[in-house]
Amino acid sequence: MIILKHVRKQYSSGHDALRNINISIAQGEMVFLTGKSGAGKSTLLKLMALLERPTAGKILFDGQNLADIQPGKIPYFRRRIGFIFQSPMLLYDRTIFENVALPLTIAGYQEGEIIKRVQASLDMVGLLKKAKQPPQNLSSGEQQRVGIARAIVTRPEVILADEPTGNLDPELSKEIMQLFDRLHQVGITIAIATHDLSLINTMPHRKIELNQGTLSYDTAKENQHA
């Protein structure tokens, strides 16, 4: 599904955010990216989503080399991906329904299809009854779930989440991770960057650790040697 071959990312400052990264994520797999702040987790997700380009190496998405995607085609490629940030970045002058509908509105979907998809997404995250409320009426955990609903409303093949529980308390963090688990069970490929080891160690999914831009640990490789 997603293959990174000898990927390097160097910024204009000369800093190498990633060096010689080789990772293969299978279709339908759920993966945690761990490591200290500055290890390169966010950069890795941005490269997968074509928010940034690698300095060297190759990234394949479902067999397609991302380097071959022209700038004008990037928005169409991104519709295949749901990206979730640490802060859900909701629009407070719109209802929860309108926030979730935004990607579909931009993409030009018909109203009937928008209503059907938004209701399904809000139902998935348990917020259908609050669709008409403004985001400021919700708790931080509920707001993050709205961000997840917005990410899945386009029915993406892949979800990339950058520290989605970073601003939440342990109980809310557990709820959000359980939600990702349910999305994984319906076949979505998921990669989550997180430093919350106590939480993800209770979950059976693959863990990849980055250390100062290099790959230091991958439970998939450990299991192959076991």
Steps between C-alpha positions, in 0.01 A plus 500: 500500500764755614868427440787732592838418345817673626302815580687807615362841589737792543372850569654821365672552837705188424322295767430139405152425636507147354788283377484175302147401606377165367145409604223300340143537630253241372145575394269486804789514748502723810841638597623722783795732435679578825808690609594815690401847386706584192554135406337552160151355555307802371733540203444138404121546500527822297708321236240222474224760453700704245494798735876493449735335251801280590852623428599153382352153479166377378148479645250267333128526574305203369776448243513863385818702552392820678780686320305452176191685627490849351412794731159545338409138576598509869152603626349196325764273654432641847135397476628145547645601838342621823748715695436564870698762691567537872255790503182433297502860364122531482316804368308650792263700280359175354309209647656160559312373195641781283854439629484133406337578164775745399723256300196375308375853431841599365509187284161588350285214632121517463303605809330162544833315496650754742216450749527121478878494545515759779231322699683167459832654612348673803321179593832314481657737755188514718407865437202481265266648762722809529522570124324839524709633788804729466839341584552724805218312673706180493771363728856474366454126447178556306668768288774254410232249399350765269847532343504123448148507348617771257801286406292188427208670322677469164534124566879505476714193446755627752482700823810685620474641853763729655488485883117478502489450879774753585259747660274246672495338844568124528132397498415707191820380333391141550158577345662656191736204453207260529328699227805462275492128576141480376596684179785256452257209536299625200813481285651849510881519503605714799832658607500691830790708630498501881731513799239350733676166552294399804188513286623332181684225688157366600408465130616213277596705195840549339730762651775683311742715701696790353809643666647828371373434149599135471301180541603342830235234562221324313295228669419350157869427447538378858213256448661371180813411695307344789 
